Amino acid sequence: MKNEFIAYKAKAGDLILVYIADREVLGRCEEDTTRGIILKVPEFMGKGHPLSRGDAMREMLRNPIIILYGEKVVELAVELGLVDPQSILDVNGLKHVQIFKFTY
């Protein structure tokens, strides 16, 4: 599907944070009371811009801080070797991961 993701870029000091979500998870909030976790896709994601699969791959490879929401985009990060499948947070089917690339 063309433009299956939504991306939003935010600046924190000198850093750029790239948020990418599957379109279908926008506005979603899930809670797991047994683990004390509430996972909410940020509202500002609705103001993001559409991305194709190829564009999402490029954003993930070139940026040092990436925050992902949704099964498809998280799986894409696994395929790219950026995420260990055991590090994925899953709250009632809503998948989430944060990637921080450090250079020394």
C-alpha positions in Angstrom: 0.0 0.0 0.0 1.3 3.4 -0.9 1.6 5.8 2.1 0.8 3.2 4.7 2.6 5.1 7.4 2.4 8.6 9.0 5.6 10.4 10.2 6.1 13.4 12.4 9.4 15.1 13.2 10.1 16.9 16.4 13.1 18.9 17.5 14.6 18.5 21.0 17.5 20.8 21.3 19.9 19.8 18.6 18.3 16.4 18.1 15.5 15.4 15.7 13.1 12.8 16.9 11.2 10.9 14.1 7.9 9.3 15.0 6.4 6.8 12.5 3.1 5.0 12.9 1.0 2.7 10.9 -2.0 4.7 9.7 -4.5 2.4 11.4 -3.1 3.0 14.9 -3.6 6.8 14.9 -5.6 7.8 18.0 -5.2 4.4 19.6 -4.7 4.0 23.4 -4.2 0.6 25.1 -3.9 -0.2 28.8 -2.5 -3.3 30.5 -3.5 -3.0 34.2 -1.6 -6.1 35.2 1.7 -4.5 34.1 0.7 -0.9 34.9 1.2 0.2 31.3 -0.7 2.7 29.2 0.4 3.0 25.6 -1.0 5.9 23.6 -0.2 7.0 20.1 0.5 10.7 20.5 -2.2 13.0 19.2 0.3 15.1 17.2 0.8 12.1 14.9 -2.4 13.1 13.2 -0.6 16.2 12.0 2.2 14.2 10.4 2.8 13.5 6.7 2.2 10.2 4.8 5.1 7.9 4.1 5.5 4.9 1.8 7.3 1.8 2.9 10.5 3.0 1.1 10.3 6.4 2.7 9.8 4.9 6.2 12.9 2.7 5.6 15.0 5.7 4.6 13.8 7.7 7.7 14.7 4.9 10.0 18.1 4.3 8.5 19.2 8.0 8.5 17.9 9.3 11.8 19.4 8.6 15.3 16.1 8.7 17.3 13.1 6.9 16.0 9.8 6.2 17.9 7.5 3.6 16.3 3.9 2.6 16.8 2.1 -0.2 15.0 2.8 -3.8 13.9 3.9 -3.0 10.3 6.4 -0.3 11.0 7.9 -2.2 14.0 8.2 -5.3 11.8 10.0 -3.1 9.1 12.5 -2.0 11.8 13.1 -5.7 12.7 13.7 -6.5 9.0 16.2 -3.6 8.8 18.1 -5.0 11.8 17.3 -2.0 13.9 15.2 -3.8 16.5 15.5 -7.0 18.4 12.1 -8.7 18.4 12.4 -9.4 22.1 12.5 -5.6 22.8 9.1 -4.8 21.3 6.5 -3.6 23.7 3.1 -5.0 22.9 0.1 -3.7 24.8 -3.1 -5.4 23.7 -1.8 -5.8 20.1 -0.4 -2.2 19.9 3.3 -2.6 19.2 5.8 0.1 20.2 9.6 0.5 20.1 12.1 3.3 20.5 15.4 3.3 18.7 18.4 5.3 19.8 21.6 5.1 17.7 24.7 6.2 19.5 28.0 7.2 17.8 31.2 7.7 19.7 
